[in-house]
């Protein structure tokens, strides 16, 4: 009897040891986010967030295992299988976001921007989307040429007093950040009610671009890009129109695929070439299901089919407000040489946007990993920062949206929402120029992941554990391996240096 008691004690101890064998070398970095203090070092850096925020983008390090790998939950990295090159991950810096940021004390704003954009002291967001003119999160409705005649083009106070100062501060933190521009509307004097009778349409919302003004509108893009360049800000890419099939919103312009084809091919590309600008163009910039308009199905593919200048027209951009992300794979399979970019998603009252236990799981699966695993080279979400009232916003636009973070403009307390985390979990370990690579081995319901090879000689993997149990996940790159107990309902990002032996 006594021998059985001793045996049970020994077995219990062995089980306890087995359950912790892969985590005994894990160390929390208590100096995380403080560049003045030395950070813990190890073979592997991990960032962990769970829905209860007991792990709140927590930096943890561990070492490679020196034991043989027998774990059944092993994910094997296969760098011989290569997919798309990654451009970056980020958020929209709207006029509203800039207004809120500039309300903050300078020291608090700098601290926040470093936390988000610094590749060495923060999450390393690497892509920003801004509006060309106003959006539904601007301080007013406007374009940069509201007086008729392209010679009247000029930046407004929204750019000079809000957007540009914040962009300059971000560029001081991360000089390599990419910036995309997207217009919500052309100047109203360029609009007509339809293309048949071309009657003037003096409204911020809806209307179509008068073909007689294609050249002027292309010149508008060039002047806008050049104006930002004169302020030390390089524009990496543009889309010809935000949500071209949306006639609503506080400012909008309806543009069918044939119109976009003609504007891009006959005006925008030639004007960019003549100005010796290398700005990339992404077509479409709207929903997976083309807003239910069957005549517009495969919008970018229809434009590709007629021929485009591949040096400038590099791909297409998508939003997720309707339809299914499987459309990304459909477009990729039809035109595998063209890039895909995910440029907008929102959280708000309609999707329980403040509830991290719902949104972190769904948004990581559908927006972050879901788009990357369907060939997107970048992921951007809508509105980096809004105030606690969802603003400032424009009548007719979204009045029920939340930001990636929300700020109390009285106390400057910041609430971090799901979009802040899903982008940070990608940008912290997957750097611009990385290649998505293959994996094999462990799969299970509720476990989603994607692996990458960075240009600096590191591997990265981002994993979602959308289950009620912790999962001991082992990663094996063919040379080294390591394990970590991923908490239930959590996202984890890993980065480790490749080893030759």
Residue pairs with C-beta under 8 A, 6 or more apart in sequence:
19 472
21 67
22 65
22 71
22 472
22 474
22 482
22 483
22 484
22 485
23 62
23 483
23 484
23 485
25 42
25 62
25 63
26 60
26 61
26 62
26 484
27 40
27 42
27 60
27 61
27 62
28 40
28 58
28 59
28 60
29 39
29 40
29 59
29 60
29 61
30 40
31 37
31 38
31 39
31 40
32 39
32 58
32 59
33 115
33 121
33 122
35 120
35 121
39 59
40 59
40 61
41 61
42 61
42 62
42 63
43 61
43 62
43 63
43 64
43 480
43 482
43 496
43 497
44 61
44 62
44 63
44 64
44 482
44 494
44 495
44 496
45 59
45 60
45 61
45 429
45 494
45 495
45 496
46 59
46 60
46 61
46 62
46 484
46 492
46 493
46 494
46 495
47 57
47 58
47 59
47 60
47 424
47 425
47 428
47 429
47 492
47 493
48 55
48 57
48 58
48 60
48 486
48 487
48 490
48 491
48 492
49 55
49 56
49 57
49 58
49 360
49 421
49 425
49 490
49 491
49 492
50 487
50 488
50 489
50 490
50 491
51 356
51 357
51 360
51 361
51 489
51 490
52 357
52 489
53 356
54 487
55 487
55 490
56 416
57 123
57 421
57 424
57 425
60 484
62 482
62 484
63 482
64 480
64 481
64 482
64 496
64 499
65 480
65 481
65 482
65 483
69 474
69 476
69 481
71 472
71 474
71 483
72 442
73 442
73 471
73 472
73 473
73 474
74 441
74 442
74 474
74 475
74 476
74 481
75 439
75 440
75 441
75 442
75 449
75 451
75 461
75 463
75 473
75 474
75 475
75 476
76 439
76 440
76 441
76 476
76 477
76 478
77 437
77 438
77 439
77 451
77 459
77 461
77 475
77 476
77 477
77 478
78 437
78 438
78 439
78 440
78 478
79 437
79 438
79 453
79 459
79 477
80 438
81 437
81 438
82 435
82 436
82 437
82 438
83 375
83 435
83 436
83 437
83 438
84 339
84 340
84 375
84 376
84 377
84 435
84 436
85 377
85 433
85 434
85 435
86 372
86 377
86 378
86 430
86 431
86 432
86 433
86 434
86 435
86 436
86 452
87 126
87 127
87 178
87 339
87 341
87 377
87 378
87 432
88 125
88 126
88 127
88 177
88 178
88 378
88 427
88 432
89 125
89 126
89 127
89 378
89 379
89 380
89 423
89 426
89 427
89 430
90 125
90 126
90 127
90 128
90 129
90 177
90 178
90 378
90 379
90 380
90 381
90 423
90 427
91 125
91 128
91 129
91 380
91 381
91 382
91 383
91 384
91 404
91 419
91 423
92 128
92 129
92 130
92 131
92 137
92 344
92 380
92 381
92 382
92 383
92 384
93 128
93 129
93 130
93 163
93 166
93 167
93 170
93 384
94 130
94 131
94 135
94 137
94 138
94 383
94 384
95 131
95 134
95 135
95 137
95 138
95 139
95 158
95 162
95 163
95 392
96 137
96 138
96 139
96 383
96 385
96 386
96 391
96 392
96 393
97 137
97 166
97 383
97 384
97 385
97 386
97 403
98 162
98 163
98 165
98 166
99 139
99 162
99 392
100 385
100 386
100 387
100 392
100 407
100 409
101 109
101 112
101 113
101 166
101 385
102 109
102 162
102 165
102 166
103 407
103 409
103 412
104 112
104 407
104 412
105 412
108 412
109 169
110 169
112 405
112 414
113 166
113 169
113 170
113 173
114 121
114 122
114 173
115 121
115 122
115 123
116 122
116 123
116 125
116 384
116 420
116 424
117 123
117 124
117 125
117 170
117 173
117 174
117 177
118 124
118 173
118 174
119 126
119 174
119 176
119 431
123 423
123 424
123 427
123 428
124 174
124 427
124 428
124 431
125 174
125 177
125 423
125 424
125 427
126 174
126 176
126 177
126 178
126 427
126 431
126 432
127 177
127 178
127 179
127 180
127 378
127 380
128 167
128 170
128 177
128 178
128 179
128 180
128 380
129 179
129 180
129 181
129 182
129 343
129 344
129 380
130 163
130 167
130 179
130 180
130 181
130 182
131 138
131 181
131 182
131 183
131 184
131 242
132 144
132 181
132 182
132 183
132 184
132 221
132 224
132 238
133 142
133 143
133 144
133 183
133 184
133 185
133 251
134 140
134 141
134 142
134 143
134 158
134 184
134 185
134 204
134 250
134 251
134 394
135 184
135 242
135 250
135 251
135 394
135 397
136 184
136 249
136 250
136 251
136 393
136 394
136 396
136 397
136 398
137 383
137 386
137 391
137 392
137 393
137 394
137 397
137 398
137 401
138 158
138 392
138 394
139 158
139 162
139 392
140 158
140 394
141 204
141 250
141 251
141 394
142 156
142 158
143 183
143 185
143 186
143 187
143 188
143 220
144 153
144 154
144 155
144 156
144 159
144 220
144 223
144 224
144 227
145 152
145 153
145 154
145 187
145 220
146 152
146 187
146 188
146 189
148 187
148 189
150 216
150 219
150 220
150 223
153 219
153 220
153 223
153 224
153 227
154 227
155 164
155 227
159 227
164 228
164 231
164 233
167 179
167 233
168 231
168 232
168 233
170 177
171 177
171 232
171 233
176 432
178 236
178 237
178 432
179 228
179 233
179 234
179 235
179 236
179 237
180 235
180 236
180 237
180 238
180 239
180 282
180 343
180 380
181 224
181 225
181 228
181 235
181 237
181 238
181 239
182 238
182 239
182 241
182 242
182 285
182 343
183 240
183 241
183 242
183 253
184 242
184 243
184 249
184 250
184 251
184 252
184 253
185 191
185 204
185 205
185 207
185 251
185 252
185 253
186 209
186 213
186 217
186 220
186 253
187 217
187 220
188 201
188 202
188 203
188 204
188 207
189 200
189 202
190 209
190 210
190 213
190 216
190 217
191 200
191 201
191 202
191 203
191 207
191 208
191 209
191 210
191 253
192 198
192 199
192 200
192 201
192 207
192 208
192 209
192 210
193 199
193 200
193 201
193 207
193 208
194 208
195 208
195 211
195 259
198 210
198 212
201 207
201 208
204 250
204 251
204 252
205 247
205 248
205 249
205 250
205 251
205 252
205 396
206 247
206 248
206 252
206 253
206 254
207 253
207 254
208 253
208 254
208 255
208 259
209 217
209 253
209 255
209 259
209 263
211 259
211 262
214 262
214 263
214 266
214 267
215 267
215 271
217 263
217 267
218 263
218 267
218 268
218 270
218 271
218 272
219 271
221 238
221 268
221 271
221 272
222 271
222 272
222 275
222 277
224 235
225 235
225 238
225 275
225 277
225 279
226 275
226 277
228 234
228 235
229 235
235 279
236 279
236 280
237 279
237 280
237 281
237 282
237 314
238 279
238 280
238 281
238 282
239 281
239 282
239 283
239 284
239 285
239 317
239 343
240 255
240 260
240 263
240 264
240 268
240 281
240 283
240 285
241 253
241 255
241 260
241 285
242 252
242 285
242 286
242 344
243 249
243 252
243 285
243 286
243 287
243 319
244 253
244 254
244 255
244 256
244 260
244 284
244 285
244 286
244 299
245 254
245 255
245 256
245 286
245 287
245 290
245 291
245 293
245 296
245 299
246 252
246 254
246 286
246 291
247 254
248 396
249 396
249 397
250 394
250 395
250 396
250 397
251 394
251 397
255 263
256 295
256 296
257 296
257 299
257 300
257 302
257 303
260 283
260 284
260 299
260 303
261 302
261 303
261 306
264 281
264 283
264 303
264 308
264 313
265 306
265 307
265 308
265 309
268 281
269 281
269 308
269 309
269 312
269 313
272 278
272 279
272 281
272 312
273 312
279 312
280 312
280 314
280 315
281 312
281 313
281 314
282 314
282 315
282 316
282 317
282 339
282 341
282 343
283 299
283 300
283 303
283 313
283 315
283 316
283 317
284 299
284 300
284 316
284 317
284 318
285 316
285 317
285 318
285 319
285 343
285 344
286 299
286 318
286 319
287 318
287 319
287 320
287 321
287 322
287 323
288 318
288 319
288 320
288 322
288 323
288 324
288 325
288 326
288 327
288 328
289 322
289 323
289 324
289 327
290 296
290 297
290 298
290 299
290 323
291 322
292 322
298 330
298 331
298 334
299 316
300 315
300 316
300 331
300 335
300 338
301 331
301 334
301 335
303 313
304 313
304 335
304 338
310 337
314 338
314 339
315 338
315 339
315 340
315 341
315 377
316 331
316 338
316 339
316 340
316 341
317 340
317 341
317 342
317 343
318 325
318 327
318 328
318 340
318 341
318 342
318 343
318 371
318 376
319 342
319 343
319 344
319 345
320 342
320 344
320 345
320 366
320 367
321 345
321 346
325 366
325 370
325 371
325 374
326 374
328 340
328 342
328 371
328 374
328 375
328 376
329 374
329 375
331 338
331 340
332 338
332 340
332 374
332 375
339 377
340 371
340 374
340 375
340 376
340 377
341 376
341 377
341 378
341 380
342 367
342 371
342 376
342 378
342 379
342 380
343 380
344 380
344 381
344 382
345 363
345 367
345 381
345 382
345 419
346 353
346 381
346 382
346 383
346 398
346 401
346 402
347 353
347 354
347 359
347 363
347 401
347 402
347 417
347 418
347 419
348 390
348 398
348 400
348 401
348 402
349 400
350 400
351 358
351 359
351 362
352 358
352 359
353 359
353 401
353 402
353 417
353 418
354 402
354 415
354 417
356 417
356 418
357 489
359 417
359 418
360 418
360 421
360 422
360 489
360 491
361 464
361 466
361 489
363 418
363 419
363 422
364 418
364 421
364 422
364 425
364 448
364 464
364 466
364 491
365 448
365 464
365 466
367 379
367 381
367 419
367 422
368 379
368 422
368 423
368 425
368 426
368 462
369 448
369 449
369 450
369 462
369 464
370 448
371 379
372 379
372 426
372 436
372 450
373 436
373 448
373 450
379 422
379 423
379 426
380 423
381 404
381 419
381 422
381 423
382 401
382 419
383 401
383 402
383 403
383 404
384 403
384 404
384 405
385 403
385 404
385 405
385 406
385 407
386 393
386 401
386 402
386 403
386 406
386 407
387 406
387 407
387 408
387 409
388 406
388 407
388 408
388 409
388 415
390 398
390 399
390 400
390 401
390 402
391 399
393 399
393 401
402 417
403 417
403 419
404 416
404 417
404 419
404 420
404 423
405 414
405 415
405 416
405 417
405 420
406 414
406 415
406 417
407 413
407 414
407 415
408 414
408 415
421 491
422 491
425 462
425 491
425 492
425 493
426 462
426 493
428 493
428 495
429 452
429 460
429 461
429 462
429 493
429 494
429 495
430 452
430 454
430 460
430 462
431 454
431 455
431 456
431 460
433 454
433 455
434 452
434 453
434 454
434 455
434 460
435 452
435 453
436 450
436 451
436 452
437 451
437 452
437 453
437 459
438 451
439 449
439 450
439 451
439 461
441 476
442 473
442 474
444 467
444 471
445 467
446 464
446 465
446 466
446 467
447 463
447 464
447 465
447 466
447 467
447 471
447 473
448 463
448 464
448 466
449 461
449 462
449 463
449 464
450 461
450 462
451 459
451 460
451 461
452 459
452 460
452 461
453 459
453 460
453 498
454 460
454 495
457 497
457 498
458 495
458 496
458 497
458 498
459 477
459 494
459 495
459 496
459 497
459 498
460 493
460 494
460 495
461 475
461 493
461 494
462 491
462 492
462 493
462 494
463 473
463 486
463 491
463 492
463 493
463 494
464 490
464 491
465 471
465 473
465 486
465 487
465 488
465 489
465 490
465 491
465 492
466 489
467 488
467 489
468 488
468 489
469 488
470 485
470 486
470 487
470 488
471 485
471 486
472 483
472 484
472 485
472 486
473 483
473 484
473 486
473 492
474 481
474 482
474 483
475 481
475 482
475 483
475 494
475 496
477 496
477 498
477 499
479 498
479 499
479 500
479 501
480 496
480 499
482 496
484 492
484 494
486 492
